[in-house]
Amino acid sequence: MHVHIWSSPVRLKNGAGQPRIIATTEEAANFLLLNWPIETGEKFVEARRACLDVVNGIRPPDDARQAFIDACEEAGLSVVS
């Protein structure tokens, strides 16, 4: 399986303050499916779509990165630079 690495990782803190680093589209997709704190949201849906598009070769990996960041902000997850 091909891994779609981002230009720079996304560092975030979940609701419990636990740090997490997401560096690939596949890690983001896994986090969105298994660890996401809310079950809905426009940015959440777009992030999942962007991840699928990247895996299918339709969009570049950093499109998923930006969509993931937007979804984190929508969900109230703290993105740390």
N, CA, C and O atoms as CSV, one atom per row, in Angstrom:
chain,resi,resn,atom,element,x,y,z
A,1,MET,N,N,0.839,-1.180,0.000
A,1,MET,CA,C,0.000,0.000,0.000
A,1,MET,C,C,0.883,1.243,0.000
A,1,MET,O,O,1.864,1.321,0.740
A,2,HIS,N,N,0.529,2.200,-0.828
A,2,HIS,CA,C,1.260,3.461,-0.918
A,2,HIS,C,C,0.845,4.380,0.240
A,2,HIS,O,O,-0.340,4.506,0.548
A,3,VAL,N,N,1.829,5.016,0.873
A,3,VAL,CA,C,1.553,5.957,1.963
A,3,VAL,C,C,1.684,7.367,1.399
A,3,VAL,O,O,2.646,7.687,0.702
A,4,HIS,N,N,0.705,8.193,1.712
A,4,HIS,CA,C,0.657,9.563,1.203
A,4,HIS,C,C,1.110,10.533,2.298
A,4,HIS,O,O,0.313,10.993,3.116
A,5,ILE,N,N,2.410,10.828,2.289
A,5,ILE,CA,C,3.033,11.652,3.321
A,5,ILE,C,C,2.760,13.132,3.050
A,5,ILE,O,O,2.815,13.593,1.910
A,6,TRP,N,N,2.464,13.863,4.132
A,6,TRP,CA,C,2.189,15.298,4.031
A,6,TRP,C,C,3.494,16.095,4.052
A,6,TRP,O,O,4.534,15.597,4.482
A,7,SER,N,N,3.421,17.329,3.585
A,7,SER,CA,C,4.606,18.203,3.562
A,7,SER,C,C,5.101,18.504,4.973
A,7,SER,O,O,6.302,18.676,5.179
A,8,SER,N,N,4.204,18.569,5.934
A,8,SER,CA,C,4.588,18.692,7.343
A,8,SER,C,C,3.482,18.060,8.193
A,8,SER,O,O,2.303,18.136,7.848
A,9,PRO,N,N,3.877,17.438,9.305
A,9,PRO,CA,C,2.887,16.772,10.156
A,9,PRO,C,C,1.958,17.771,10.837
A,9,PRO,O,O,2.281,18.950,10.983
A,10,VAL,N,N,0.809,17.275,11.244
A,10,VAL,CA,C,-0.146,18.057,12.021
A,10,VAL,C,C,-0.049,17.577,13.460
A,10,VAL,O,O,-0.237,16.395,13.747
A,11,ARG,N,N,0.245,18.501,14.353
A,11,ARG,CA,C,0.313,18.182,15.782
A,11,ARG,C,C,-0.962,18.685,16.430
A,11,ARG,O,O,-1.351,19.839,16.252
A,12,LEU,N,N,-1.600,17.820,17.172
A,12,LEU,CA,C,-2.840,18.227,17.815
A,12,LEU,C,C,-2.932,17.636,19.205
A,12,LEU,O,O,-2.202,16.711,19.561
A,13,LYS,N,N,-3.843,18.191,19.976
A,13,LYS,CA,C,-4.168,17.653,21.294
A,13,LYS,C,C,-5.630,17.266,21.263
A,13,LYS,O,O,-6.485,18.044,20.840
A,14,ASN,N,N,-5.910,16.045,21.719
A,14,ASN,CA,C,-7.301,15.615,21.738
A,14,ASN,C,C,-8.009,16.224,22.938
A,14,ASN,O,O,-7.412,17.007,23.677
A,15,GLY,N,N,-9.269,15.876,23.140
A,15,GLY,CA,C,-10.063,16.457,24.214
A,15,GLY,C,C,-9.473,16.256,25.591
A,15,GLY,O,O,-9.700,17.072,26.484
A,16,ALA,N,N,-8.714,15.174,25.783
A,16,ALA,CA,C,-8.087,14.894,27.073
A,16,ALA,C,C,-6.709,15.545,27.185
A,16,ALA,O,O,-6.011,15.357,28.182
A,17,GLY,N,N,-6.318,16.308,26.168
A,17,GLY,CA,C,-5.022,16.979,26.191
A,17,GLY,C,C,-3.868,16.104,25.748
A,17,GLY,O,O,-2.709,16.506,25.850
A,18,GLN,N,N,-4.170,14.909,25.255
A,18,GLN,CA,C,-3.126,13.991,24.788
A,18,GLN,C,C,-2.565,14.483,23.452
A,18,GLN,O,O,-3.331,14.751,22.526
A,19,PRO,N,N,-1.238,14.606,23.339
A,19,PRO,CA,C,-0.666,15.032,22.059
A,19,PRO,C,C,-0.737,13.906,21.027
A,19,PRO,O,O,-0.661,12.725,21.364
A,20,ARG,N,N,-0.884,14.298,19.779
A,20,ARG,CA,C,-0.962,13.329,18.685
A,20,ARG,C,C,-0.334,13.967,17.462
A,20,ARG,O,O,-0.549,15.151,17.204
A,21,ILE,N,N,0.431,13.210,16.713
A,21,ILE,CA,C,1.037,13.692,15.480
A,21,ILE,C,C,0.487,12.865,14.328
A,21,ILE,O,O,0.556,11.636,14.341
A,22,ILE,N,N,-0.057,13.548,13.339
A,22,ILE,CA,C,-0.594,12.916,12.144
A,22,ILE,C,C,0.260,13.396,10.976
A,22,ILE,O,O,0.367,14.600,10.741
A,23,ALA,N,N,0.870,12.461,10.238
A,23,ALA,CA,C,1.811,12.843,9.191
A,23,ALA,C,C,1.438,12.327,7.804
A,23,ALA,O,O,2.077,12.692,6.817
A,24,THR,N,N,0.414,11.486,7.719
A,24,THR,CA,C,0.024,10.938,6.421
A,24,THR,C,C,-1.487,10.956,6.266
A,24,THR,O,O,-2.228,11.051,7.245
A,25,THR,N,N,-1.924,10.863,5.036
A,25,THR,CA,C,-3.357,10.792,4.757
A,25,THR,C,C,-3.962,9.563,5.408
A,25,THR,O,O,-5.079,9.626,5.922
A,26,GLU,N,N,-3.249,8.451,5.396
A,26,GLU,CA,C,-3.763,7.217,5.977
A,26,GLU,C,C,-3.934,7.339,7.494
A,26,GLU,O,O,-4.916,6.839,8.043
A,27,GLU,N,N,-2.993,7.996,8.173
A,27,GLU,CA,C,-3.139,8.232,9.618
A,27,GLU,C,C,-4.340,9.127,9.898
A,27,GLU,O,O,-5.076,8.898,10.857
A,28,ALA,N,N,-4.539,10.137,9.070
A,28,ALA,CA,C,-5.682,11.037,9.250
A,28,ALA,C,C,-6.989,10.282,9.062
A,28,ALA,O,O,-7.919,10.443,9.852
A,29,ALA,N,N,-7.065,9.462,8.022
A,29,ALA,CA,C,-8.282,8.691,7.770
A,29,ALA,C,C,-8.588,7.773,8.947
A,29,ALA,O,O,-9.738,7.659,9.371
A,30,ASN,N,N,-7.569,7.129,9.464
A,30,ASN,CA,C,-7.739,6.245,10.620
A,30,ASN,C,C,-8.244,7.032,11.834
A,30,ASN,O,O,-9.152,6.585,12.535
A,31,PHE,N,N,-7.654,8.196,12.075
A,31,PHE,CA,C,-8.070,9.028,13.204
A,31,PHE,C,C,-9.518,9.500,13.028
A,31,PHE,O,O,-10.298,9.493,13.980
A,32,LEU,N,N,-9.866,9.904,11.815
A,32,LEU,CA,C,-11.229,10.357,11.539
A,32,LEU,C,C,-12.250,9.232,11.756
A,32,LEU,O,O,-13.356,9.480,12.236
A,33,LEU,N,N,-11.883,8.023,11.408
A,33,LEU,CA,C,-12.807,6.893,11.531
A,33,LEU,C,C,-12.896,6.331,12.942
A,33,LEU,O,O,-13.968,5.904,13.371
A,34,LEU,N,N,-11.780,6.328,13.671
A,34,LEU,CA,C,-11.745,5.607,14.952
A,34,LEU,C,C,-11.673,6.483,16.199
A,34,LEU,O,O,-12.057,6.035,17.280
A,35,ASN,N,N,-11.194,7.710,16.077
A,35,ASN,CA,C,-10.946,8.522,17.263
A,35,ASN,C,C,-11.598,9.893,17.230
A,35,ASN,O,O,-11.306,10.734,18.080
A,36,TRP,N,N,-12.464,10.129,16.279
A,36,TRP,CA,C,-13.016,11.471,16.120
A,36,TRP,C,C,-13.985,11.779,17.248
A,36,TRP,O,O,-14.830,10.945,17.573
A,37,PRO,N,N,-13.883,12.969,17.860
A,37,PRO,CA,C,-14.694,13.289,19.040
A,37,PRO,C,C,-16.158,13.625,18.763
A,37,PRO,O,O,-16.980,13.586,19.679
A,38,ILE,N,N,-16.498,13.955,17.517
A,38,ILE,CA,C,-17.892,14.262,17.186
A,38,ILE,C,C,-18.295,13.397,15.989
A,38,ILE,O,O,-17.439,12.912,15.250
A,39,GLU,N,N,-19.579,13.213,15.809
A,39,GLU,CA,C,-20.037,12.301,14.761
A,39,GLU,C,C,-20.518,12.998,13.498
A,39,GLU,O,O,-20.944,12.336,12.551
A,40,THR,N,N,-20.458,14.294,13.472
A,40,THR,CA,C,-20.971,15.011,12.314
A,40,THR,C,C,-20.172,16.287,12.122
A,40,THR,O,O,-19.294,16.614,12.921
A,41,GLY,N,N,-20.482,16.988,11.073
A,41,GLY,CA,C,-19.830,18.260,10.793
A,41,GLY,C,C,-19.432,18.338,9.335
A,41,GLY,O,O,-18.960,17.362,8.752
A,42,GLU,N,N,-19.625,19.494,8.759
A,42,GLU,CA,C,-19.315,19.706,7.347
A,42,GLU,C,C,-17.830,19.477,7.062
A,42,GLU,O,O,-17.480,18.832,6.074
A,43,LYS,N,N,-16.971,19.996,7.915
A,43,LYS,CA,C,-15.523,19.857,7.712
A,43,LYS,C,C,-15.070,18.410,7.936
A,43,LYS,O,O,-14.146,17.938,7.274
A,44,PHE,N,N,-15.714,17.715,8.859
A,44,PHE,CA,C,-15.443,16.295,9.104
A,44,PHE,C,C,-15.731,15.482,7.842
A,44,PHE,O,O,-14.922,14.649,7.434
A,45,VAL,N,N,-16.879,15.727,7.235
A,45,VAL,CA,C,-17.261,15.012,6.014
A,45,VAL,C,C,-16.279,15.331,4.891
A,45,VAL,O,O,-15.860,14.438,4.155
A,46,GLU,N,N,-15.915,16.595,4.762
A,46,GLU,CA,C,-14.965,16.991,3.721
A,46,GLU,C,C,-13.595,16.356,3.947
A,46,GLU,O,O,-12.946,15.947,2.985
A,47,ALA,N,N,-13.148,16.267,5.188
A,47,ALA,CA,C,-11.848,15.648,5.479
A,47,ALA,C,C,-11.849,14.174,5.091
A,47,ALA,O,O,-10.876,13.680,4.522
A,48,ARG,N,N,-12.927,13.476,5.394
A,48,ARG,CA,C,-13.015,12.061,4.993
A,48,ARG,C,C,-13.000,11.935,3.470
A,48,ARG,O,O,-12.329,11.061,2.921
A,49,ARG,N,N,-13.738,12.807,2.797
A,49,ARG,CA,C,-13.769,12.787,1.332
A,49,ARG,C,C,-12.380,13.076,0.760
A,49,ARG,O,O,-11.942,12.415,-0.182
A,50,ALA,N,N,-11.692,14.066,1.332
A,50,ALA,CA,C,-10.356,14.415,0.847
A,50,ALA,C,C,-9.385,13.251,1.022
A,50,ALA,O,O,-8.570,12.985,0.138
A,51,CYS,N,N,-9.467,12.561,2.144
A,51,CYS,CA,C,-8.595,11.401,2.368
A,51,CYS,C,C,-8.846,10.325,1.315
A,51,CYS,O,O,-7.902,9.761,0.763
A,52,LEU,N,N,-10.111,10.041,1.040
A,52,LEU,CA,C,-10.445,9.045,0.017
A,52,LEU,C,C,-9.956,9.480,-1.358
A,52,LEU,O,O,-9.438,8.666,-2.122
A,53,ASP,N,N,-10.117,10.755,-1.671
A,53,ASP,CA,C,-9.660,11.259,-2.963
A,53,ASP,C,C,-8.145,11.130,-3.108
A,53,ASP,O,O,-7.655,10.787,-4.184
A,54,VAL,N,N,-7.411,11.397,-2.051
A,54,VAL,CA,C,-5.953,11.268,-2.102
A,54,VAL,C,C,-5.564,9.811,-2.321
A,54,VAL,O,O,-4.732,9.513,-3.179
A,55,VAL,N,N,-6.150,8.914,-1.563
A,55,VAL,CA,C,-5.832,7.485,-1.697
A,55,VAL,C,C,-6.158,6.993,-3.112
A,55,VAL,O,O,-5.472,6.120,-3.644
A,56,ASN,N,N,-7.201,7.553,-3.711
A,56,ASN,CA,C,-7.589,7.158,-5.068
A,56,ASN,C,C,-6.859,7.925,-6.164
A,56,ASN,O,O,-7.146,7.743,-7.347
A,57,GLY,N,N,-5.907,8.790,-5.770
A,57,GLY,CA,C,-5.087,9.500,-6.741
A,57,GLY,C,C,-5.754,10.688,-7.411
A,57,GLY,O,O,-5.289,11.160,-8.449
A,58,ILE,N,N,-6.846,11.176,-6.823
A,58,ILE,CA,C,-7.593,12.274,-7.421
A,58,ILE,C,C,-7.068,13.636,-6.961
A,58,ILE,O,O,-7.136,14.616,-7.703
A,59,ARG,N,N,-6.546,13.691,-5.734
A,59,ARG,CA,C,-6.068,14.954,-5.160
A,59,ARG,C,C,-4.692,14.731,-4.536
A,59,ARG,O,O,-4.334,13.599,-4.212
A,60,PRO,N,N,-3.916,15.815,-4.365
A,60,PRO,CA,C,-2.603,15.695,-3.723
A,60,PRO,C,C,-2.750,15.531,-2.205
A,60,PRO,O,O,-3.750,15.966,-1.633
A,61,PRO,N,N,-1.766,14.911,-1.550
A,61,PRO,CA,C,-1.842,14.653,-0.110
A,61,PRO,C,C,-2.103,15.887,0.748
A,61,PRO,O,O,-2.820,15.795,1.745
A,62,ASP,N,N,-1.549,17.024,0.391
A,62,ASP,CA,C,-1.742,18.205,1.239
A,62,ASP,C,C,-3.166,18.757,1.198
A,62,ASP,O,O,-3.534,19.563,2.053
A,63,ASP,N,N,-3.966,18.343,0.231
A,63,ASP,CA,C,-5.398,18.679,0.274
A,63,ASP,C,C,-6.041,18.000,1.475
A,63,ASP,O,O,-6.860,18.602,2.169
A,64,ALA,N,N,-5.669,16.747,1.718
A,64,ALA,CA,C,-6.194,16.021,2.890
A,64,ALA,C,C,-5.663,16.656,4.176
A,64,ALA,O,O,-6.383,16.739,5.171
A,65,ARG,N,N,-4.421,17.098,4.156
A,65,ARG,CA,C,-3.851,17.745,5.341
A,65,ARG,C,C,-4.660,18.973,5.734
A,65,ARG,O,O,-5.040,19.134,6.894
A,66,GLN,N,N,-4.921,19.842,4.753
A,66,GLN,CA,C,-5.671,21.068,5.053
A,66,GLN,C,C,-7.099,20.750,5.482
A,66,GLN,O,O,-7.625,21.379,6.401
A,67,ALA,N,N,-7.726,19.787,4.830
A,67,ALA,CA,C,-9.085,19.400,5.206
A,67,ALA,C,C,-9.103,18.824,6.622
A,67,ALA,O,O,-10.050,19.054,7.374
A,68,PHE,N,N,-8.064,18.081,6.983
A,68,PHE,CA,C,-7.965,17.521,8.333
A,68,PHE,C,C,-7.822,18.636,9.365
A,68,PHE,O,O,-8.470,18.597,10.411
A,69,ILE,N,N,-6.987,19.621,9.084
A,69,ILE,CA,C,-6.815,20.759,9.992
A,69,ILE,C,C,-8.142,21.488,10.178
A,69,ILE,O,O,-8.518,21.824,11.301
A,70,ASP,N,N,-8.845,21.729,9.084
A,70,ASP,CA,C,-10.139,22.407,9.153
A,70,ASP,C,C,-11.124,21.611,10.008
A,70,ASP,O,O,-11.865,22.186,10.805
A,71,ALA,N,N,-11.130,20.287,9.842
A,71,ALA,CA,C,-12.025,19.432,10.626
A,71,ALA,C,C,-11.645,19.445,12.106
A,71,ALA,O,O,-12.519,19.424,12.973
A,72,CYS,N,N,-10.342,19.479,12.396
A,72,CYS,CA,C,-9.891,19.560,13.796
A,72,CYS,C,C,-10.416,20.832,14.448
A,72,CYS,O,O,-10.916,20.803,15.573
A,73,GLU,N,N,-10.300,21.937,13.743
A,73,GLU,CA,C,-10.786,23.215,14.284
A,73,GLU,C,C,-12.294,23.166,14.503
A,73,GLU,O,O,-12.790,23.656,15.517
A,74,GLU,N,N,-13.024,22.577,13.559
A,74,GLU,CA,C,-14.472,22.443,13.692
A,74,GLU,C,C,-14.840,21.604,14.921
A,74,GLU,O,O,-15.827,21.891,15.598
A,75,ALA,N,N,-14.047,20.571,15.205
A,75,ALA,CA,C,-14.325,19.658,16.321
A,75,ALA,C,C,-13.786,20.173,17.650
A,75,ALA,O,O,-14.013,19.550,18.687
A,76,GLY,N,N,-13.076,21.300,17.636
A,76,GLY,CA,C,-12.532,21.843,18.874
A,76,GLY,C,C,-11.235,21.189,19.319
A,76,GLY,O,O,-10.841,21.315,20.478
A,77,LEU,N,N,-10.568,20.490,18.405
A,77,LEU,CA,C,-9.256,19.921,18.715
A,77,LEU,C,C,-8.203,20.997,18.521
A,77,LEU,O,O,-8.252,21.755,17.552
A,78,SER,N,N,-7.270,21.063,19.421
A,78,SER,CA,C,-6.239,22.083,19.374
A,78,SER,C,C,-5.118,21.642,18.437
A,78,SER,O,O,-4.430,20.655,18.698
A,79,VAL,N,N,-4.944,22.383,17.345
A,79,VAL,CA,C,-3.850,22.122,16.407
A,79,VAL,C,C,-2.673,22.973,16.835
A,79,VAL,O,O,-2.796,24.189,16.983
A,80,VAL,N,N,-1.529,22.331,17.033
A,80,VAL,CA,C,-0.329,23.005,17.527
A,80,VAL,C,C,0.689,23.059,16.400
A,80,VAL,O,O,0.910,22.064,15.710
A,81,SER,N,N,1.301,24.198,16.216
A,81,SER,CA,C,2.311,24.300,15.146
A,81,SER,C,C,3.667,23.835,15.620
A,81,SER,O,O,4.629,23.853,14.852
